[in-house]
Amino acid sequence: MRSYRVTYVDAFTTEPFKGNPCAVFPEAGGLSDEAMQMIAREINLSETSFVLLSDSADFRVRFFAPWGEIPFAGHPTIATAYLLAREGRISLKEGSAQVAFQFQIGTLPLEVSKDGKGIKVAMTQKAPEFRERVSLEELSPCFDLPREEFLEEPSPQVVSTGTPFLIAPLRSLDALKKAEMDRKKLKSLLLKLGITGCFLFTLETVDLRNDSHSRLFNPFGGSEDPFTGSASGCLAAYLFKYFYPKKRFRMEQGHFLGRPGIGEAEILLEGEDLIGVKLEGYAVSTLEGTIQL
């Protein structure tokens, strides 16, 4: 029998029991794919992160949901980098460090720093791809909302900065709170699009300093995600393209679940071309232990 260390980390928050929780295994060498999947099912959080050695980057990380492996996700990236920095495997002696994580989608750079609030991680997501548009006639029945609760323009659209999501704007916080997923209808729509999640948002916010409030709906998964880093990168690109030509966005999510989280996105430009999105968030650990195999 072998023991593996695990730490629960709340990402996109500086306060325990807020933001999005992730279980991180900082020394996952020797675990098979089957074992990682079995552990993710046992822990039953939205994602579990496994840290491995890499030949091409500083660390290799793999993320598993209870139902299968995920090629890239935002809050596990924040949680994993936070824990590696807290344990000294990412050195912050100079106040900050740049590292590279090898994901299933490829290698991406991260910046890790420490300030008065704690350890902050900034991950650079890929250049956004703007894909299929979806009509409100198709989308509104998936959430038991009348068409009038959605903005007419811009239309819902699939956007990817590494992982694709259907991004759709609502008119108000009240509409966002009322949205109830019709799992069968949304699953049918997303299967047609070849994606697994829909990210509804509104420009109305709980905190007036923020630019958007969002909710993620995944008909293939379990409970609702408190804060979704990969989808927030897609949303930042959508906001930049269709709403505000500014370079920084502050986004909130999770308030309706009692786990408010905050992420900040920076739009990366090369001339007039949008070449990436950098998403920043803090994290804090809440629980440590071992699992026996």
Backbone as CSV, one residue per row, in Angstrom:
resi,resn,N_x,N_y,N_z,CA_x,CA_y,CA_z,C_x,C_y,C_z
1,MET,0.848,-1.194,0.000,0.000,0.000,0.000,0.885,1.246,0.000
2,ARG,0.497,2.248,-0.784,1.286,3.476,-0.883,0.399,4.672,-0.572
3,SER,0.991,5.680,0.093,0.261,6.905,0.451,0.643,8.041,-0.492
4,TYR,-0.334,8.844,-0.862,-0.108,10.036,-1.677,-0.683,11.244,-0.955
5,ARG,0.127,12.317,-0.873,-0.329,13.547,-0.224,-1.348,14.271,-1.090
6,VAL,-2.335,14.855,-0.440,-3.321,15.667,-1.149,-3.629,16.905,-0.328
7,THR,-3.755,18.038,-1.005,-4.130,19.303,-0.356,-5.323,19.888,-1.095
8,TYR,-6.324,20.289,-0.336,-7.467,20.988,-0.918,-7.136,22.480,-0.963
9,VAL,-7.329,23.071,-2.128,-7.019,24.488,-2.341,-8.241,25.180,-2.922
10,ASP,-8.617,26.319,-2.340,-9.684,27.157,-2.885,-9.053,28.203,-3.799
11,ALA,-9.441,28.212,-5.062,-8.858,29.116,-6.053,-9.780,30.283,-6.348
12,PHE,-9.171,31.389,-6.769,-9.856,32.649,-7.074,-10.465,33.267,-5.818
13,THR,-9.746,33.157,-4.732,-10.152,33.777,-3.478,-8.943,33.882,-2.565
14,THR,-9.018,34.786,-1.593,-8.010,34.851,-0.525,-8.586,34.352,0.785
15,GLU,-9.856,33.918,0.764,-10.529,33.471,1.982,-10.906,31.995,1.870
16,PRO,-10.640,31.202,2.904,-11.031,29.793,2.866,-12.538,29.630,2.685
17,PHE,-12.908,28.560,1.992,-14.294,28.158,1.764,-15.046,29.106,0.830
18,LYS,-14.295,29.867,0.054,-14.861,30.664,-1.025,-14.138,30.285,-2.317
19,GLY,-14.537,30.873,-3.433,-13.917,30.497,-4.696,-14.210,29.047,-5.045
20,ASN,-13.312,28.435,-5.808,-13.543,27.092,-6.351,-12.543,26.094,-5.765
21,PRO,-13.008,25.033,-5.106,-12.097,24.077,-4.492,-11.517,23.083,-5.495
22,CYS,-10.266,22.709,-5.255,-9.581,21.719,-6.083,-8.697,20.871,-5.185
23,ALA,-8.680,19.572,-5.408,-7.761,18.681,-4.700,-6.491,18.544,-5.534
24,VAL,-5.333,18.824,-4.913,-4.055,18.801,-5.631,-3.155,17.713,-5.045
25,PHE,-2.670,16.843,-5.917,-1.686,15.835,-5.541,-0.325,16.312,-6.044
26,PRO,0.534,16.859,-5.161,1.778,17.480,-5.622,2.849,16.483,-6.038
27,GLU,2.701,15.222,-5.677,3.694,14.198,-6.026,2.939,12.972,-6.537
28,ALA,2.490,13.038,-7.778,1.598,12.010,-8.321,2.318,10.964,-9.160
29,GLY,3.664,10.993,-9.186,4.415,10.013,-9.957,4.069,8.592,-9.544
30,GLY,3.891,7.723,-10.524,3.563,6.336,-10.239,2.088,6.015,-10.314
31,LEU,1.251,7.049,-10.358,-0.193,6.805,-10.472,-0.566,6.530,-11.926
32,SER,-1.313,5.493,-12.142,-1.795,5.178,-13.485,-2.984,6.060,-13.835
33,ASP,-3.332,6.087,-15.113,-4.527,6.816,-15.541,-5.752,6.308,-14.789
34,GLU,-5.841,5.000,-14.648,-6.983,4.410,-13.960,-7.039,4.855,-12.503
35,ALA,-5.867,4.914,-11.856,-5.831,5.333,-10.456,-6.222,6.802,-10.304
36,MET,-5.728,7.662,-11.214,-6.091,9.079,-11.158,-7.601,9.255,-11.307
37,GLN,-8.185,8.524,-12.238,-9.627,8.626,-12.433,-10.395,8.119,-11.222
38,MET,-9.914,7.030,-10.631,-10.555,6.467,-9.451,-10.493,7.444,-8.283
39,ILE,-9.345,8.109,-8.119,-9.184,9.101,-7.049,-10.123,10.283,-7.274
40,ALA,-10.199,10.762,-8.530,-11.081,11.898,-8.838,-12.534,11.560,-8.536
41,ARG,-12.937,10.330,-8.812,-14.307,9.918,-8.488,-14.511,9.863,-6.973
42,GLU,-13.490,9.399,-6.257,-13.608,9.298,-4.798,-13.697,10.674,-4.157
43,ILE,-12.871,11.613,-4.614,-12.864,12.967,-4.053,-14.126,13.723,-4.472
44,ASN,-14.524,13.560,-5.744,-15.803,14.070,-6.241,-15.907,15.588,-6.237
45,LEU,-14.790,16.291,-6.373,-14.822,17.713,-6.684,-14.906,17.872,-8.200
46,SER,-15.122,19.099,-8.663,-15.247,19.289,-10.106,-13.967,18.912,-10.828
47,GLU,-12.790,19.171,-10.209,-11.516,18.736,-10.770,-10.542,18.352,-9.668
48,THR,-9.700,17.379,-9.985,-8.578,16.986,-9.145,-7.315,17.095,-9.988
49,SER,-6.247,17.665,-9.407,-5.017,17.941,-10.142,-3.895,17.011,-9.696
50,PHE,-3.146,16.511,-10.674,-2.034,15.606,-10.404,-0.760,16.204,-11.002
51,VAL,0.285,16.374,-10.182,1.546,16.985,-10.611,2.549,15.883,-10.919
52,LEU,3.145,15.958,-12.104,4.089,14.952,-12.591,5.342,15.636,-13.119
53,LEU,6.388,14.840,-13.367,7.604,15.361,-13.984,7.355,15.614,-15.466
54,SER,8.100,16.560,-16.025,7.960,16.897,-17.436,9.330,17.012,-18.083
55,ASP,9.440,16.540,-19.324,10.676,16.679,-20.095,10.751,18.007,-20.830
56,SER,9.620,18.708,-20.947,9.582,19.915,-21.780,9.155,21.167,-21.030
57,ALA,8.747,21.031,-19.754,8.283,22.180,-18.972,8.746,21.995,-17.527
58,ASP,8.430,22.976,-16.693,8.806,22.862,-15.277,8.013,21.771,-14.574
59,PHE,6.738,21.648,-14.928,5.882,20.626,-14.340,4.889,20.155,-15.401
60,ARG,4.507,18.897,-15.271,3.385,18.383,-16.050,2.203,18.226,-15.114
61,VAL,1.042,18.689,-15.543,-0.153,18.574,-14.710,-1.267,17.926,-15.516
62,ARG,-2.023,17.081,-14.832,-3.183,16.447,-15.452,-4.391,16.660,-14.551
63,PHE,-5.515,16.972,-15.173,-6.731,17.279,-14.430,-7.801,16.227,-14.746
64,PHE,-8.419,15.720,-13.682,-9.493,14.747,-13.852,-10.741,15.235,-13.137
65,ALA,-11.874,15.181,-13.833,-13.192,15.320,-13.217,-13.656,13.922,-12.820
66,PRO,-14.695,13.814,-12.012,-15.191,12.479,-11.663,-15.572,11.627,-12.875
67,TRP,-15.911,12.288,-13.991,-16.376,11.564,-15.183,-15.303,11.371,-16.245
68,GLY,-14.115,11.981,-16.093,-13.086,11.803,-17.110,-12.018,12.879,-17.048
69,GLU,-10.979,12.719,-17.870,-9.876,13.684,-17.890,-10.270,14.941,-18.644
70,ILE,-9.745,16.086,-18.179,-9.989,17.387,-18.791,-8.654,17.912,-19.320
71,PRO,-8.565,18.284,-20.591,-7.287,18.701,-21.154,-6.733,19.999,-20.568
72,PHE,-7.616,20.894,-20.134,-7.163,22.158,-19.528,-8.293,22.720,-18.690
73,ALA,-7.948,23.353,-17.574,-8.942,24.017,-16.732,-8.249,25.126,-15.947
74,GLY,-8.992,26.164,-15.630,-8.404,27.347,-15.019,-8.150,27.235,-13.533
75,HIS,-9.208,26.903,-12.748,-9.004,26.963,-11.298,-8.048,25.880,-10.801
76,PRO,-7.955,24.681,-11.411,-6.903,23.752,-10.980,-5.490,24.267,-11.277
77,THR,-5.359,25.036,-12.366,-4.049,25.622,-12.674,-3.635,26.603,-11.583
78,ILE,-4.559,27.482,-11.194,-4.287,28.438,-10.124,-3.963,27.694,-8.828
79,ALA,-4.779,26.692,-8.491,-4.594,25.946,-7.246,-3.266,25.213,-7.222
80,THR,-2.900,24.591,-8.333,-1.669,23.799,-8.392,-0.436,24.687,-8.280
81,ALA,-0.411,25.780,-9.024,0.738,26.683,-8.957,0.869,27.301,-7.567
82,TYR,-0.256,27.643,-6.960,-0.243,28.170,-5.590,0.426,27.181,-4.642
83,LEU,0.009,25.920,-4.697,0.540,24.933,-3.763,2.028,24.687,-3.996
84,LEU,2.453,24.609,-5.250,3.870,24.399,-5.541,4.712,25.577,-5.042
85,ALA,4.167,26.784,-5.129,4.879,27.952,-4.600,4.893,27.925,-3.078
86,ARG,3.777,27.568,-2.478,3.714,27.512,-1.012,4.695,26.493,-0.453
87,GLU,4.918,25.403,-1.191,5.836,24.367,-0.735,7.266,24.607,-1.177
88,GLY,7.532,25.706,-1.897,8.886,26.064,-2.280,9.384,25.421,-3.558
89,ARG,8.568,24.676,-4.232,8.993,24.061,-5.499,8.960,25.073,-6.635
90,ILE,8.196,26.137,-6.473,8.323,27.345,-7.286,8.861,28.415,-6.350
91,SER,10.095,28.849,-6.583,10.740,29.783,-5.661,10.236,31.207,-5.867
92,LEU,9.856,31.839,-4.750,9.422,33.240,-4.790,10.386,34.119,-3.996
93,LYS,11.643,33.712,-3.928,12.645,34.496,-3.188,12.808,35.888,-3.774
94,GLU,12.617,36.013,-5.079,12.727,37.326,-5.735,11.380,38.037,-5.784
95,GLY,10.386,37.450,-5.161,9.056,38.049,-5.151,8.129,37.506,-6.207
96,SER,8.687,36.984,-7.307,7.858,36.416,-8.373,8.685,35.412,-9.155
97,ALA,8.021,34.607,-9.941,8.711,33.610,-10.759,7.870,33.309,-11.989
98,GLN,8.541,32.906,-13.070,7.858,32.465,-14.274,8.122,30.983,-14.457
99,VAL,7.056,30.226,-14.678,7.169,28.782,-14.858,6.308,28.367,-16.037
100,ALA,6.551,27.137,-16.509,5.767,26.590,-17.606,5.130,25.286,-17.145
101,PHE,3.836,25.146,-17.404,3.099,23.925,-17.108,2.797,23.206,-18.425
102,GLN,3.050,21.914,-18.443,2.671,21.087,-19.579,1.282,20.504,-19.328
103,PHE,0.316,20.933,-20.146,-1.054,20.433,-20.071,-1.280,19.442,-21.218
104,GLN,-2.445,18.840,-21.232,-2.801,17.974,-22.355,-2.950,18.779,-23.649
105,ILE,-3.264,20.075,-23.544,-3.419,20.914,-24.730,-2.099,21.532,-25.182
106,GLY,-1.010,21.303,-24.431,0.278,21.902,-24.737,0.851,22.620,-23.535
107,THR,1.954,23.317,-23.734,2.644,24.013,-22.649,2.257,25.490,-22.634
108,LEU,1.905,25.981,-21.441,1.524,27.380,-21.283,2.336,28.014,-20.155
109,PRO,2.647,29.317,-20.273,3.422,30.002,-19.234,2.549,30.511,-18.093
110,LEU,3.132,30.549,-16.906,2.470,31.103,-15.729,3.418,32.058,-15.023
111,GLU,2.824,33.048,-14.363,3.577,33.950,-13.493,3.032,33.789,-12.085
112,VAL,3.919,33.558,-11.133,3.525,33.368,-9.743,4.208,34.452,-8.917
113,SER,3.448,35.126,-8.073,4.005,36.214,-7.272,3.372,36.218,-5.891
114,LYS,3.979,36.961,-4.986,3.473,37.063,-3.623,3.372,38.530,-3.238
115,ASP,2.229,38.900,-2.646,2.053,40.261,-2.164,1.314,40.228,-0.835
116,GLY,0.798,41.358,-0.404,0.143,41.425,0.901,-1.109,40.591,1.008
117,LYS,-1.720,40.247,-0.123,-2.934,39.424,-0.109,-2.635,37.932,-0.083
118,GLY,-1.441,37.546,-0.527,-1.096,36.133,-0.588,-0.360,35.797,-1.863
119,ILE,-0.493,34.553,-2.309,0.152,34.078,-3.529,-0.831,34.214,-4.694
120,LYS,-0.378,34.897,-5.748,-1.209,35.144,-6.925,-0.615,34.409,-8.124
121,VAL,-1.464,33.814,-8.919,-1.031,33.091,-10.114,-1.698,33.711,-11.335
122,ALA,-0.896,33.964,-12.363,-1.412,34.471,-13.635,-1.084,33.458,-14.719
123,MET,-2.106,32.975,-15.394,-1.887,31.990,-16.464,-2.251,32.610,-17.796
124,THR,-1.423,32.357,-18.794,-1.671,32.871,-20.134,-2.366,31.806,-20.951
125,GLN,-3.579,32.116,-21.382,-4.355,31.200,-22.206,-4.130,31.517,-23.679
126,LYS,-4.500,30.592,-24.525,-4.221,30.705,-25.952,-5.016,31.826,-26.615
127,ALA,-4.589,32.189,-27.817,-5.331,33.178,-28.604,-6.757,32.686,-28.809
128,PRO,-7.747,33.533,-28.585,-9.145,33.077,-28.664,-9.565,32.707,-30.073
129,GLU,-10.375,31.667,-30.129,-11.028,31.268,-31.375,-12.525,31.533,-31.222
130,PHE,-13.089,32.295,-32.137,-14.517,32.589,-32.128,-15.183,31.678,-33.153
131,ARG,-16.022,30.771,-32.657,-16.546,29.698,-33.496,-18.044,29.878,-33.781
132,GLU,-18.832,28.810,-33.647,-20.237,28.817,-34.047,-21.064,29.797,-33.223
133,ARG,-22.022,30.434,-33.883,-23.026,31.237,-33.199,-24.278,30.386,-32.992
134,VAL,-25.045,30.710,-31.947,-26.238,29.952,-31.606,-27.406,30.922,-31.488
135,SER,-28.540,30.546,-32.002,-29.714,31.428,-31.940,-30.346,31.363,-30.550
136,LEU,-31.036,32.451,-30.197,-31.756,32.473,-28.918,-32.920,31.491,-28.922
137,GLU,-33.464,31.195,-30.100,-34.531,30.201,-30.188,-34.033,28.832,-29.732
138,GLU,-32.771,28.532,-30.016,-32.181,27.270,-29.580,-31.786,27.298,-28.113
139,LEU,-31.256,28.439,-27.657,-30.646,28.485,-26.333,-31.627,28.733,-25.199
140,SER,-32.562,29.663,-25.368,-33.416,30.055,-24.241,-34.208,28.891,-23.642
141,PRO,-34.721,27.924,-24.432,-35.436,26.808,-23.800,-34.543,25.925,-22.919
142,CYS,-33.231,25.998,-23.129,-32.305,25.180,-22.328,-32.230,25.665,-20.888
143,PHE,-32.743,26.876,-20.616,-32.648,27.454,-19.275,-33.990,27.921,-18.731
144,ASP,-35.059,27.517,-19.391,-36.403,27.900,-18.935,-36.503,29.407,-18.764
145,LEU,-35.913,30.141,-19.694,-35.957,31.602,-19.688,-36.585,32.095,-20.983
146,PRO,-37.428,33.140,-20.915,-37.933,33.724,-22.158,-36.802,34.398,-22.920
147,ARG,-36.948,34.463,-24.202,-35.936,35.066,-25.054,-35.594,36.488,-24.616
148,GLU,-36.589,37.196,-24.067,-36.386,38.602,-23.692,-35.375,38.774,-22.561
149,GLU,-35.060,37.709,-21.824,-34.076,37.800,-20.736,-32.647,37.834,-21.267
150,PHE,-32.472,37.475,-22.541,-31.151,37.498,-23.173,-30.972,38.801,-23.944
151,LEU,-29.735,39.253,-24.080,-29.445,40.346,-24.998,-29.609,39.839,-26.426
152,GLU,-30.158,40.660,-27.292,-30.303,40.276,-28.699,-28.952,40.259,-29.401
153,GLU,-28.129,41.227,-29.060,-26.784,41.332,-29.635,-25.790,41.658,-28.523
154,PRO,-24.617,41.049,-28.546,-24.140,40.053,-29.494,-24.798,38.703,-29.253
155,SER,-24.812,37.877,-30.257,-25.456,36.574,-30.145,-24.563,35.604,-29.363
156,PRO,-25.153,34.580,-28.765,-24.360,33.541,-28.108,-23.368,32.922,-29.107
157,GLN,-22.168,32.632,-28.612,-21.128,32.139,-29.516,-20.170,31.222,-28.763
158,VAL,-19.689,30.209,-29.445,-18.660,29.338,-28.889,-17.315,30.053,-28.995
159,VAL,-16.618,30.156,-27.860,-15.303,30.785,-27.813,-14.358,29.826,-27.102
160,SER,-13.111,29.762,-27.582,-12.117,28.913,-26.935,-10.806,29.661,-26.744
161,THR,-10.239,29.576,-25.534,-8.861,30.005,-25.289,-8.062,28.797,-24.781
162,GLY,-8.481,27.621,-25.209,-7.881,26.366,-24.777,-8.938,25.310,-24.582
163,THR,-10.042,25.709,-23.954,-11.227,24.866,-23.805,-12.426,25.664,-24.293
164,PRO,-13.243,25.100,-25.194,-14.361,25.871,-25.752,-15.585,25.891,-24.837
165,PHE,-16.246,27.047,-24.806,-17.496,27.235,-24.067,-18.455,28.048,-24.921
166,LEU,-19.744,27.805,-24.725,-20.758,28.658,-25.337,-20.974,29.850,-24.415
167,ILE,-20.671,31.054,-24.897,-20.785,32.286,-24.116,-22.078,32.991,-24.511
168,ALA,-22.894,33.373,-23.504,-24.190,33.994,-23.819,-24.519,35.089,-22.806
169,PRO,-24.878,36.299,-23.276,-25.163,37.425,-22.377,-26.643,37.525,-21.991
170,LEU,-26.888,37.715,-20.699,-28.224,37.980,-20.177,-28.341,39.460,-19.807
171,ARG,-29.575,39.914,-19.614,-29.799,41.339,-19.360,-29.545,41.744,-17.912
172,SER,-29.680,40.801,-16.956,-29.652,41.214,-15.554,-29.181,40.096,-14.648
173,LEU,-28.795,40.485,-13.437,-28.463,39.514,-12.395,-29.674,38.665,-12.046
174,ASP,-30.835,39.278,-12.039,-32.048,38.539,-11.705,-32.291,37.411,-12.710
175,ALA,-32.092,37.700,-13.992,-32.259,36.668,-15.019,-31.236,35.559,-14.834
176,LEU,-30.012,35.948,-14.513,-28.957,34.952,-14.307,-29.268,34.052,-13.117
177,LYS,-29.790,34.647,-12.064,-30.137,33.868,-10.874,-31.293,32.919,-11.162
178,LYS,-32.240,33.342,-12.004,-33.419,32.525,-12.296,-33.128,31.375,-13.257
179,ALA,-32.015,31.450,-13.975,-31.720,30.438,-14.997,-31.648,29.043,-14.382
180,GLU,-32.438,28.137,-14.931,-32.432,26.742,-14.490,-32.180,25.853,-15.699
181,MET,-31.134,25.051,-15.612,-30.737,24.228,-16.740,-31.722,23.097,-16.985
182,ASP,-32.167,22.984,-18.226,-32.859,21.786,-18.688,-31.759,20.862,-19.215
183,ARG,-31.370,19.913,-18.388,-30.181,19.118,-18.677,-30.271,18.417,-20.040
184,LYS,-31.427,17.858,-20.341,-31.575,17.114,-21.596,-31.433,18.033,-22.807
185,LYS,-32.101,19.195,-22.765,-32.043,20.114,-23.901,-30.651,20.707,-24.079
186,LEU,-30.017,21.110,-22.949,-28.695,21.708,-23.067,-27.674,20.672,-23.525
187,LYS,-27.784,19.459,-23.036,-26.860,18.406,-23.465,-26.972,18.180,-24.964
188,SER,-28.197,18.158,-25.486,-28.399,17.957,-26.922,-27.757,19.077,-27.734
189,LEU,-27.922,20.326,-27.271,-27.335,21.465,-27.979,-25.813,21.411,-27.936
190,LEU,-25.251,21.141,-26.760,-23.795,21.150,-26.624,-23.148,19.982,-27.359
191,LEU,-23.827,18.836,-27.403,-23.297,17.709,-28.176,-23.213,18.071,-29.653
192,LYS,-24.204,18.803,-30.139,-24.186,19.252,-31.536,-22.999,20.182,-31.801
193,LEU,-22.643,20.980,-30.784,-21.527,21.923,-30.913,-20.184,21.273,-30.597
194,GLY,-20.197,20.091,-29.984,-18.954,19.405,-29.628,-18.267,19.988,-28.416
195,ILE,-19.046,20.561,-27.470,-18.478,21.165,-26.266,-19.245,20.656,-25.043
196,THR,-18.777,21.045,-23.848,-19.397,20.507,-22.634,-19.989,21.555,-21.702
197,GLY,-19.811,22.857,-21.977,-20.297,23.850,-21.024,-20.833,25.103,-21.672
198,CYS,-21.802,25.731,-20.987,-22.357,27.022,-21.402,-22.122,28.026,-20.288
199,PHE,-21.580,29.185,-20.625,-21.224,30.220,-19.666,-22.154,31.403,-19.873
200,LEU,-23.170,31.511,-19.004,-24.072,32.658,-19.039,-23.482,33.786,-18.217
201,PHE,-23.654,35.028,-18.669,-23.125,36.157,-17.912,-24.018,37.374,-18.082
202,THR,-23.836,38.326,-17.183,-24.483,39.624,-17.286,-23.483,40.703,-16.909
203,LEU,-23.713,41.906,-17.413,-22.846,43.036,-17.068,-23.239,43.643,-15.726
204,GLU,-24.398,43.251,-15.175,-24.751,43.655,-13.812,-23.930,42.831,-12.825
205,THR,-23.457,43.467,-11.761,-22.581,42.773,-10.824,-22.990,43.052,-9.376
206,VAL,-22.589,42.147,-8.491,-22.791,42.341,-7.058,-21.868,43.442,-6.556
207,ASP,-20.605,43.393,-6.983,-19.613,44.409,-6.639,-19.465,45.337,-7.842
208,LEU,-19.732,46.624,-7.638,-19.722,47.568,-8.753,-18.337,47.760,-9.362
209,ARG,-17.301,47.283,-8.682,-15.949,47.375,-9.253,-15.743,46.342,-10.363
210,ASN,-16.614,45.358,-10.445,-16.425,44.257,-11.387,-17.148,44.515,-12.700
211,ASP,-16.738,43.788,-13.737,-17.274,43.986,-15.083,-18.344,42.974,-15.467
212,SER,-18.363,41.810,-14.825,-19.322,40.783,-15.224,-19.594,39.837,-14.067
213,HIS,-20.749,39.178,-14.141,-21.109,38.111,-13.204,-21.541,36.916,-14.049
214,SER,-21.026,35.737,-13.728,-21.211,34.583,-14.603,-21.688,33.353,-13.845
215,ARG,-22.221,32.408,-14.611,-22.532,31.065,-14.103,-22.199,30.049,-15.190
216,LEU,-21.608,28.940,-14.778,-21.301,27.858,-15.714,-22.335,26.747,-15.574
217,PHE,-22.838,26.265,-16.715,-23.780,25.154,-16.733,-23.181,24.019,-17.563
218,ASN,-23.006,22.873,-16.910,-22.435,21.695,-17.566,-23.406,20.529,-17.382
219,PRO,-24.166,20.178,-18.412,-25.153,19.110,-18.258,-24.540,17.719,-18.143
220,PHE,-23.223,17.618,-18.400,-22.540,16.330,-18.322,-21.942,16.088,-16.936
221,GLY,-21.808,17.151,-16.141,-21.163,17.040,-14.841,-22.160,17.004,-13.703
222,GLY,-21.651,17.323,-12.505,-22.496,17.288,-11.328,-22.916,18.673,-10.900
223,SER,-22.385,19.133,-9.767,-22.785,20.413,-9.197,-22.212,21.578,-9.994
224,GLU,-22.796,22.745,-9.802,-22.373,23.960,-10.512,-21.008,24.421,-10.043
225,ASP,-20.218,24.901,-10.974,-18.858,25.375,-10.696,-18.899,26.760,-10.045
226,PRO,-18.227,26.978,-8.898,-18.248,28.305,-8.277,-17.487,29.370,-9.070
227,PHE,-16.307,29.002,-9.629,-15.568,29.963,-10.465,-14.816,29.171,-11.517
228,THR,-14.961,29.593,-12.766,-14.445,28.810,-13.887,-13.378,29.608,-14.624
229,GLY,-12.105,29.276,-14.377,-11.012,30.049,-14.950,-10.919,29.934,-16.458
230,SER,-11.065,28.727,-17.005,-10.935,28.554,-18.448,-12.051,29.299,-19.182
231,ALA,-13.272,29.232,-18.658,-14.392,29.947,-19.287,-14.256,31.454,-19.115
232,SER,-13.665,31.899,-18.004,-13.489,33.334,-17.778,-12.527,33.939,-18.790
233,GLY,-11.528,33.165,-19.218,-10.652,33.642,-20.284,-11.413,33.839,-21.582
234,CYS,-12.303,32.893,-21.879,-13.148,33.022,-23.076,-14.060,34.234,-22.965
235,LEU,-14.623,34.442,-21.771,-15.517,35.582,-21.561,-14.771,36.904,-21.731
236,ALA,-13.549,36.986,-21.215,-12.775,38.222,-21.362,-12.576,38.555,-22.838
237,ALA,-12.275,37.548,-23.657,-12.107,37.773,-25.091,-13.421,38.235,-25.730
238,TYR,-14.534,37.645,-25.300,-15.867,38.013,-25.798,-16.203,39.451,-25.403
239,LEU,-15.921,39.817,-24.156,-16.176,41.189,-23.695,-15.351,42.194,-24.497
240,PHE,-14.097,41.847,-24.747,-13.214,42.754,-25.484,-13.710,42.927,-26.926
241,LYS,-14.125,41.851,-27.542,-14.535,41.894,-28.949,-15.860,42.614,-29.136
242,TYR,-16.808,42.425,-28.205,-18.173,42.891,-28.447,-18.639,44.027,-27.540
243,PHE,-17.976,44.258,-26.406,-18.487,45.243,-25.454,-17.506,46.385,-25.170
244,TYR,-16.338,46.068,-24.640,-15.424,47.102,-24.152,-14.035,46.916,-24.758
245,PRO,-13.514,47.929,-25.447,-12.159,47.814,-25.990,-11.096,48.175,-24.935
246,LYS,-11.206,47.583,-23.754,-10.204,47.845,-22.727,-9.403,46.587,-22.463
247,LYS,-8.280,46.729,-21.772,-7.333,45.612,-21.683,-7.423,44.813,-20.392
248,ARG,-8.217,45.265,-19.418,-8.336,44.503,-18.173,-9.809,44.378,-17.780
249,PHE,-10.158,43.199,-17.317,-11.514,42.931,-16.846,-11.438,42.247,-15.490
250,ARG,-12.381,42.606,-14.631,-12.488,41.997,-13.309,-13.831,41.269,-13.258
251,MET,-13.782,39.951,-13.021,-14.971,39.114,-13.168,-15.317,38.400,-11.868
252,GLU,-16.613,38.326,-11.576,-17.091,37.660,-10.369,-17.974,36.475,-10.735
253,GLN,-17.977,35.484,-9.846,-18.779,34.274,-10.053,-18.910,33.562,-8.709
254,GLY,-19.949,32.793,-8.538,-20.094,31.933,-7.375,-20.921,32.481,-6.235
255,HIS,-21.389,33.714,-6.332,-22.139,34.327,-5.235,-23.439,33.588,-4.936
256,PHE,-24.104,33.085,-5.976,-25.373,32.385,-5.764,-25.169,31.034,-5.074
257,LEU,-23.926,30.553,-5.058,-23.599,29.279,-4.413,-23.004,29.471,-3.028
258,GLY,-22.868,30.722,-2.596,-22.234,31.001,-1.310,-20.730,30.858,-1.342
259,ARG,-20.126,30.838,-2.558,-18.672,30.716,-2.700,-18.186,31.778,-3.701
260,PRO,-18.292,33.059,-3.360,-17.886,34.091,-4.310,-16.408,34.027,-4.651
261,GLY,-16.113,34.212,-5.928,-14.734,34.238,-6.397,-14.506,35.409,-7.330
262,ILE,-13.233,35.813,-7.437,-12.860,36.945,-8.279,-11.656,36.555,-9.127
263,GLY,-11.719,36.869,-10.411,-10.581,36.710,-11.303,-10.391,37.972,-12.120
264,GLU,-9.140,38.266,-12.440,-8.843,39.435,-13.274,-8.179,38.978,-14.558
265,ALA,-8.657,39.506,-15.684,-8.147,39.108,-16.988,-7.479,40.290,-17.676
266,GLU,-6.366,39.998,-18.321,-5.664,40.991,-19.133,-5.693,40.536,-20.584
267,ILE,-6.094,41.437,-21.473,-6.132,41.150,-22.902,-4.742,41.382,-23.484
268,LEU,-4.217,40.393,-24.199,-2.881,40.485,-24.794,-3.018,40.776,-26.286
269,LEU,-2.418,41.868,-26.710,-2.517,42.294,-28.100,-1.146,42.353,-28.757
270,GLU,-1.143,42.084,-30.044,0.038,42.305,-30.882,-0.433,43.169,-32.035
271,GLY,-0.179,44.464,-31.925,-0.812,45.389,-32.848,-2.297,45.429,-32.534
272,GLU,-3.136,45.105,-33.496,-4.583,45.034,-33.277,-5.073,43.599,-33.104
273,ASP,-4.153,42.651,-33.151,-4.530,41.240,-33.058,-4.571,40.777,-31.613
274,LEU,-5.652,40.097,-31.237,-5.802,39.536,-29.899,-5.062,38.195,-29.884
275,ILE,-3.943,38.137,-29.151,-3.082,36.952,-29.220,-3.165,36.077,-27.970
276,GLY,-3.926,36.501,-26.969,-4.048,35.684,-25.771,-4.778,36.419,-24.672
277,VAL,-5.053,35.691,-23.602,-5.694,36.256,-22.413,-4.922,35.765,-21.197
278,LYS,-4.540,36.699,-20.346,-3.859,36.343,-19.098,-4.871,36.480,-17.964
279,LEU,-5.075,35.393,-17.225,-6.053,35.376,-16.147,-5.347,35.218,-14.811
280,GLU,-5.685,36.100,-13.850,-5.024,36.118,-12.550,-5.994,35.750,-11.437
281,GLY,-5.467,35.069,-10.428,-6.276,34.761,-9.260,-5.408,34.345,-8.086
282,TYR,-5.942,34.558,-6.887,-5.277,34.114,-5.656,-5.823,32.739,-5.275
283,ALA,-5.214,32.144,-4.262,-5.690,30.854,-3.765,-5.289,30.711,-2.306
284,VAL,-5.936,29.765,-1.618,-5.650,29.503,-0.208,-5.939,28.029,0.061
285,SER,-5.113,27.390,0.889,-5.314,25.969,1.200,-6.244,25.818,2.395
286,THR,-6.983,24.710,2.422,-7.978,24.506,3.482,-7.862,23.156,4.182
287,LEU,-7.269,22.148,3.524,-7.262,20.803,4.107,-6.079,20.027,3.553
288,GLU,-5.439,19.235,4.394,-4.317,18.396,3.945,-4.472,16.988,4.495
289,GLY,-4.025,16.004,3.719,-4.115,14.636,4.179,-3.411,13.693,3.221
290,THR,-3.712,12.401,3.329,-3.152,11.401,2.451,-4.269,10.472,1.983
291,ILE,-4.016,9.866,0.838,-4.932,8.853,0.337,-4.160,7.552,0.168
292,GLN,-4.758,6.441,0.507,-4.095,5.153,0.497,-4.515,4.366,-0.748
293,LEU,-3.501,3.836,-1.435,-3.769,2.986,-2.602,-3.086,1.642,-2.384
